[in-house]
Amino acid sequence: MAEETTKPEEKKDDKKKMVEETPVSRDAKIGGLDYTVETGRLPILNEEGEIDALIFYHYYKKKGEENRPLMFSFNGGPGSPSLWLHLGTMGPRRVKMEPDGNMPQPPYELVDNPHNWLEFADLVFIDPVGTGFSRAKDSATSEKFWSVKGDIESVGEFIRLFLVRKERWTSPLYLAGESYGTTRATGLSGYLVDRGITFSGLILVSSVLSFQTLRFNKGNDLPYAVYLPTYAATAHYHGKVSGDLQDLIFRSKDFAFGDYWLALAKGSNLKGEERDAIRKQLSELTGLSETYLEQCDLRPDIWKFCKELCREDGRTVGRLDSRFKGIDATNRGVDEGPEHDPSMSLLMGPYTTLYNHYSRVECGYESDLEYMVFKGIKKPWDWGSAGDGHPDTSEALRKAMSRNPYMGVFVASGYYDLATPFFATEYTVSHLDLDDSLQANIEIQEYEAGHMMYIHEGSLEKLATEVADFVGRTKGS
């Protein structure tokens, strides 16, 4: 049994020393592939050589084949453990959902994943401090990990120590992150390249590198433009606008940085027939009424859109995946937001339940600690000097690619993702200021699903095939 080192009820002044654990290892097989899965926690030491935190991980290694690509993976939040990528797309076992990604009736079921990434890379799933079973020694120490800087440094130290202990320095190395995990991955690529650790590639699933594209702050009109194609795709999915999806997306992109962008820039100077024309076209693309668009000054933010699009049907649409609808207690109020995100609600039960079963029963990791999904970080995230503006790790990516011109970047986005819209990602990539010789290193693929596109079975297979091709091209000889 894994040794208990912390208690959820620890007081802030509890300075109990942490001790290192012995990981557990199990043999398993999927199809014709034999592998081991090692589960445990690696120590993060302070300057005095004491353990400040233990970071939880799963390590999948194919038997009988050395020096395979090695992929470090994590989810986002900040505050999410890695169970989504782990049991959703990459690992050899996955949570069984309905074919479109909807929630099945409980009790839930784990099944073999025929599209697992262990087929082409050994896998390491990392839970940053405050997520999953990862814990710091006390509450005060925890807080130094809950920042952009502290998070990158601690995960970077985990990667360094893992390479040391598993003797994987000469393997082709990859980072795979989702959502805020892409922020972490790009930050790590810049942080570690300065420390002699270079990557063959990054896999960025549902990216956010520049938060200016997502924050609907007063004076920042960029999100209204980059969200527009996702609004249009969502309206099309729910039958609020008609026509061909790809044509609709093309027209919404053209409008977003054409007439609509100029209209937003005019502010209150946009009047009369010009305003009427913009409002009419915006309504035709988004499915929102002209009356509503005038009420929100032609600027529907994400939560207002989620609430308003299907208001007449008594439903809201999801943020993580706008294909799914939710039921609220009330539909009153033009400025009222949804009661919950239906796309998150349908995932929490199956994934949390089955992860707890999987880690203990199939992987043999026994612990009475709560596996923290989002609620383990007890203070606001420290965004550092960018906290008053818009955090941005795109420059770290540019620097990493400039220092390591062999590094490839694979970007996966969903058409129905209202958390990290696909057009926002396209905008960020086009503004990296990369040297022309590096432009071809970036591959962008888009899917007819949401933030976690892999819960949709067709996208699950497509993503695995395209990432396998990417790794094959970038791993070297």
C-alpha positions in Angstrom: 0.0 0.0 0.0 1.3 3.5 -0.8 2.4 5.2 2.3 0.2 8.0 3.5 2.1 11.2 3.9 -0.6 13.9 4.3 -4.1 14.2 5.6 -6.8 16.3 4.1 -7.5 17.9 7.5 -3.9 19.1 8.0 -3.7 22.5 9.7 -1.6 25.3 8.2 1.1 25.0 10.8 1.5 21.2 10.4 5.1 20.7 9.3 5.0 17.0 9.1 7.9 15.7 7.0 7.0 13.8 3.8 8.8 10.6 2.9 9.3 9.1 -0.5 7.1 6.2 -1.7 7.9 3.0 -3.5 5.9 2.9 -6.7 3.7 0.0 -7.6 4.0 -1.8 -11.0 1.6 -4.0 -12.9 1.9 -5.9 -16.1 -0.9 -5.6 -18.7 -1.8 -6.2 -22.3 -4.0 -4.6 -25.0 -4.3 -6.4 -28.3 -0.8 -7.7 -29.1 0.9 -5.0 -27.0 2.5 -6.0 -23.7 3.3 -3.2 -21.3 3.9 -2.2 -17.6 2.1 0.6 -15.8 4.0 2.1 -12.9 2.1 4.3 -10.4 3.5 6.4 -7.7 4.7 9.8 -6.5 8.1 11.5 -7.2 9.5 14.0 -4.7 10.1 17.7 -5.3 12.9 18.8 -3.0 13.6 22.3 -1.6 17.0 23.9 -1.2 17.6 22.1 2.1 17.1 18.7 0.5 13.7 18.1 2.2 10.6 17.0 0.3 8.3 19.9 -0.4 5.8 17.9 -2.4 5.1 14.5 -3.9 3.8 14.6 -7.6 1.6 11.7 -8.6 2.1 9.9 -12.0 1.4 6.9 -14.1 4.1 5.6 -16.4 3.3 3.2 -19.3 6.1 1.4 -21.0 5.9 -1.1 -23.8 7.8 -4.3 -23.1 10.6 -5.4 -25.3 11.4 -2.2 -27.1 13.9 0.4 -25.9 14.4 4.1 -26.6 10.8 4.7 -27.8 9.4 8.2 -27.9 8.5 9.3 -24.4 5.5 11.6 -23.9 4.7 13.6 -20.7 1.1 14.5 -20.5 -1.1 16.7 -18.3 -4.5 18.4 -18.3 -5.2 22.0 -17.4 -7.6 24.0 -15.2 -5.4 25.2 -13.5 -6.5 22.6 -11.0 -7.2 19.6 -13.1 -5.4 16.2 -12.8 -4.6 14.2 -15.9 -7.5 11.8 -15.8 -9.2 13.3 -18.9 -6.4 12.7 -21.4 -5.4 9.5 -19.5 -8.8 7.8 -19.6 -10.2 9.7 -22.5 -7.8 9.3 -25.4 -4.2 8.4 -24.7 -4.2 5.5 -22.3 -4.9 1.9 -23.1 -8.1 2.0 -21.0 -10.8 4.6 -21.5 -14.1 5.6 -20.1 -17.0 4.3 -22.2 -19.3 7.1 -23.2 -22.1 7.3 -25.8 -20.7 7.4 -29.4 -21.3 11.2 -29.6 -19.6 11.7 -26.2 -22.8 12.0 -24.1 -23.0 10.5 -20.6 -24.1 6.8 -20.4 -26.5 5.5 -17.8 -24.6 4.5 -14.6 -23.0 2.3 -13.5 -20.1 3.3 -15.8 -17.7 1.1 -17.6 -13.9 1.1 -18.5 -13.1 -0.5 -21.8 -10.0 -1.1 -23.9 -9.0 1.9 -26.0 -8.1 0.6 -29.5 -6.9 4.1 -30.4 -4.4 4.4 -27.5 -1.2 6.4 -27.9 1.0 3.7 -26.2 1.1 2.1 -29.7 3.6 4.8 -30.7 5.0 6.2 -27.5 5.6 5.4 -23.9 3.4 7.6 -21.7 3.8 9.5 -18.5 0.7 11.2 -16.9 1.4 13.9 -14.4 -0.8 15.5 -11.8 0.6 18.8 -10.7 0.6 19.8 -7.0 -2.9 20.2 -5.6 -4.5 17.9 -8.2 -5.1 14.2 -8.1 -3.0 12.5 -5.4 -0.2 15.1 -5.6 0.3 17.0 -2.3 2.7 19.5 -0.8 3.9 19.0 2.8 1.6 21.8 4.2 -0.7 24.5 3.2 1.8 27.3 3.1 4.2 25.3 0.9 1.3 24.4 -1.5 0.9 28.0 -2.4 4.3 28.3 -4.1 3.2 25.7 -6.6 0.0 27.5 -7.5 1.3 30.0 -9.9 2.4 30.1 -13.6 6.0 30.2 -12.5 5.8 27.7 -9.6 3.8 25.3 -11.7 6.3 25.3 -14.6 9.2 24.9 -12.3 7.8 22.0 -10.3 6.6 20.1 -13.4 9.9 20.8 -15.1 11.7 19.4 -12.0 9.5 16.3 -12.2 10.5 15.8 -15.8 14.2 16.2 -15.1 14.1 13.7 -12.2 12.0 11.2 -14.1 14.6 11.3 -17.0 17.3 10.7 -14.4 15.7 7.8 -12.6 14.3 6.0 -15.6 17.4 6.7 -17.8 15.4 8.1 -20.6 17.6 11.0 -21.6 18.2 9.8 -25.2 14.5 9.1 -25.9 12.7 11.4 -28.3 10.7 13.6 -25.9 7.2 15.0 -26.2 4.9 17.1 -24.2 1.1 16.7 -24.5 -1.2 19.2 -22.8 -4.8 20.1 -22.9 -6.4 23.5 -22.2 -4.3 25.2 -19.5 -2.0 22.2 -20.0 -1.1 23.8 -23.4 -0.1 27.0 -21.5 2.1 24.8 -19.2 3.5 22.8 -22.1 4.6 25.9 -24.1 6.0 27.4 -20.9 7.9 24.2 -20.2 9.3 24.1 -23.7 11.0 27.4 -23.2 11.9 26.8 -19.5 13.5 23.4 -20.1 15.4 24.2 -23.4 17.4 26.7 -21.3 18.3 23.7 -19.0 19.4 21.4 -21.8 16.2 19.4 -22.1 14.8 19.7 -25.7 11.7 18.1 -27.1 11.0 16.5 -30.5 7.4 17.8 -30.4 4.5 19.4 -28.5 0.9 18.1 -28.8 -1.5 21.0 -27.9 -5.1 19.9 -27.4 -7.6 22.8 -27.1 -5.0 25.5 -26.8 -4.7 28.7 -24.8 -1.4 30.4 -25.2 -2.6 34.0 -25.2 -5.3 34.8 -22.7 -6.1 38.0 -24.5 -8.1 35.9 -26.9 -10.3 34.6 -24.1 -10.9 37.4 -21.6 -14.0 39.5 -22.2 -12.5 42.5 -20.4 -13.8 46.0 -21.0 -11.7 47.5 -23.9 -10.6 44.1 -25.2 -12.7 43.3 -28.3 -10.5 40.5 -29.6 -12.6 37.7 -28.0 -15.8 38.8 -29.7 -14.1 38.3 -33.0 -12.3 35.0 -32.4 -15.3 33.4 -30.7 -17.6 34.2 -33.6 -16.8 31.1 -35.8 -17.5 28.9 -32.8 -20.8 30.7 -32.1 -21.7 30.1 -35.8 -20.8 26.4 -35.7 -22.8 26.0 -32.5 -25.8 27.8 -33.9 -25.6 25.5 -37.0 -25.4 22.4 -34.9 -28.6 23.4 -33.0 -30.5 24.3 -36.1 -30.5 28.1 -35.4 -28.8 28.9 -38.7 -28.7 26.8 -41.9 -26.4 26.1 -44.8 -23.1 24.2 -45.2 -21.0 24.2 -42.0 -17.6 24.8 -43.7 -19.1 27.7 -45.7 -20.6 29.1 -42.5 -17.2 28.9 -40.7 -15.4 30.6 -43.7 -18.0 33.4 -43.8 -17.8 34.0 -40.0 -14.0 34.2 -40.1 -14.1 36.7 -42.9 -16.7 38.8 -41.1 -14.9 38.5 -37.8 -11.8 40.3 -38.9 -13.5 42.3 -41.6 -16.6 44.4 -41.2 -17.3 43.2 -37.6 -13.8 44.1 -36.4 -14.1 47.6 -37.8 -17.5 47.9 -36.3 -16.2 46.9 -32.8 -13.4 49.5 -33.2 -15.9 52.3 -33.8 -17.6 51.8 -30.4 -20.4 54.2 -29.9 -19.6 55.9 -33.2 -21.2 52.9 -35.0 -24.7 54.2 -35.8 -27.6 54.2 -38.3 -27.6 52.0 -41.3 -24.1 50.8 -40.8 -25.0 49.5 -37.3 -28.2 47.9 -38.6 -26.2 46.0 -41.3 -23.7 44.7 -38.8 -26.4 43.6 -36.4 -28.3 41.8 -39.1 -25.3 39.9 -40.4 -24.2 39.0 -36.8 -27.7 37.6 -36.2 -27.6 35.6 -39.4 -24.2 34.0 -38.3 -24.9 33.4 -34.6 -28.7 32.6 -34.5 -29.1 35.3 -31.8 -31.9 37.8 -32.3 -31.2 41.3 -33.4 -33.1 42.6 -30.4 -30.7 40.6 -28.1 -27.6 41.7 -30.0 -28.6 45.3 -29.6 -29.2 44.8 -25.9 -25.6 43.5 -25.5 -24.1 46.2 -27.8 -23.3 43.7 -30.5 -20.9 42.0 -28.0 -22.3 38.6 -26.8 -19.8 37.1 -24.4 -19.5 33.3 -23.9 -21.8 32.8 -21.0 -24.5 35.1 -22.4 -24.3 33.1 -25.7 -24.6 29.8 -23.8 -27.7 31.0 -22.1 -29.4 32.8 -25.0 -29.0 30.6 -28.0 -31.5 28.0 -27.0 -33.5 30.1 -24.5 -36.7 29.6 -26.4 -36.2 25.8 -26.0 -35.7 26.1 -22.3 -32.1 24.9 -22.6 -28.5 26.2 -22.3 -25.5 25.0 -24.4 -22.2 23.8 -23.0 -19.0 25.7 -22.7 -16.6 22.8 -23.0 -18.7 21.2 -25.7 -21.5 23.3 -27.2 -23.2 20.3 -28.8 -24.7 19.4 -25.4 -27.6 21.1 -23.8 -28.4 21.7 -20.1 -31.5 22.2 -18.0 -31.5 25.2 -15.7 -33.8 26.1 -12.8 -34.8 29.3 -14.5 -34.6 31.0 -17.8 -35.3 34.5 -16.6 -33.0 37.5 -17.2 -31.2 38.6 -20.3 -27.9 38.9 -18.4 -28.3 35.6 -16.5 -25.7 32.9 -17.1 -26.2 29.2 -17.2 -26.7 27.3 -13.9 -24.0 24.8 -14.9 -21.9 23.7 -17.8 -23.8 20.7 -19.1 -20.7 19.4 -21.0 -18.7 19.3 -17.8 -21.5 17.8 -15.8 -21.8 14.8 -18.1 -18.1 14.0 -17.7 -17.4 14.4 -14.0 -19.3 11.4 -12.8 -18.0 8.8 -15.2 -14.4 10.0 -15.2 -14.0 10.5 -11.5 -15.7 7.2 -10.6 -13.8 5.1 -13.0 -10.4 6.8 -12.3 -10.7 5.9 -8.6 -11.6 2.4 -9.6 -8.8 2.1 -12.1 -5.9 3.5 -10.0 -6.7 1.2 -7.1 -8.1 -2.0 -8.7 -6.2 -2.2 -12.0 -3.0 -0.2 -11.2 -2.7 -1.4 -7.5 -2.2 2.1 -6.1 -3.9 2.1 -2.7 -4.5 5.4 -0.9 -7.2 6.9 1.3 -6.4 10.4 -0.1 -9.1 12.0 -2.1 -8.3 12.2 -5.8 -8.7 16.0 -6.3 -10.5 17.0 -9.5 -10.5 20.9 -9.6 -11.1 21.5 -5.9 -7.6 20.8 -4.6 -6.2 24.3 -5.2 -7.3 26.4 -2.3 -6.4 29.9 -3.4 -6.6 32.1 -6.5 -4.0 31.1 -9.1 -1.0 33.5 -9.2 -0.6 34.8 -12.7 2.5 36.8 -11.8 3.2 40.0 -13.6 0.7 39.1 -16.2 -2.1 38.9 -13.7 -3.2 42.4 -14.3 -3.2 42.0 -18.1 -3.3 38.9 -20.3 -1.0 35.9 -19.5 0.8 34.7 -22.6 3.2 31.8 -23.1 3.3 32.1 -26.9 6.6 33.9 -26.7 8.1 30.9 -24.7 7.0 28.7 -27.6 8.6 31.0 -30.2 11.9 31.0 -28.2 11.8 27.2 -27.8 11.2 26.7 -31.6 14.0 29.2 -32.5 16.5 27.4 -30.2 15.4 23.9 -31.3 14.3 24.2 -35.0 13.6 20.5 -35.2 10.7 20.7 -32.7 7.3 20.1 -34.2 4.0 21.4 -32.8 0.7 19.6 -33.4 -2.4 21.6 -32.5 -5.8 20.0 -32.1 -9.0 22.1 -31.8 -12.7 21.4 -31.7 -15.3 23.4 -33.7 -17.7 23.3 -30.7 -15.2 24.3 -28.0 -16.4 27.6 -26.3 -13.6 27.4 -23.7 -10.6 27.6 -26.1 -12.1 28.5 -29.5 -10.4 27.1 -32.6 -10.2 30.5 -34.3 -8.5 32.0 -31.2 -5.8 29.3 -31.6 -5.4 30.1 -35.3 -5.1 33.8 -34.4 -2.4 33.1 -31.8 -0.4 30.8 -34.1 -0.5 33.4 -36.8 0.9 36.0 -34.4 3.9 34.0 -33.0 6.3 36.0 -35.1 8.1 32.8 -36.1 10.9 32.8 -38.6 9.6 31.6 -42.1 11.8 28.5 -41.9 9.8 27.3 -38.8 6.3 27.9 -40.0 6.0 24.4 -41.5 6.8 22.9 -38.0 3.3 23.7 -36.9 0.4 21.5 -37.9 -3.2 22.4 -37.0 -6.1 19.9 -37.1 -9.7 20.6 -36.3 -12.5 18.3 -35.3 -16.3 18.3 -35.3 -16.5 18.0 -31.5 -15.7 20.1 -28.5 -12.9 20.9 -26.0 -12.4 17.2 -25.2 -12.9 16.2 -28.8 -11.8 12.6 -28.1 -15.1 11.8 -26.2 -16.6 11.7 -29.7 -15.6 8.3 -31.1 -14.9 9.6 -34.7 -12.7 12.3 -33.4 -10.9 9.9 -31.0 -9.8 7.8 -33.9 -8.9 10.8 -36.1 -6.8 12.4 -33.3 -4.9 9.2 -32.6 -4.1 8.6 -36.3 -2.9 12.2 -36.8 -0.8 12.3 -33.6 0.8 9.0 -34.6 1.7 10.4 -38.0 3.1 13.6 -36.3 5.3 11.5 -33.9 6.5 9.4 -36.8 7.7 12.5 -38.7 9.3 14.2 -35.7 11.0 11.5 -33.6 14.1 11.3 -35.8 16.1 8.2 -36.6 
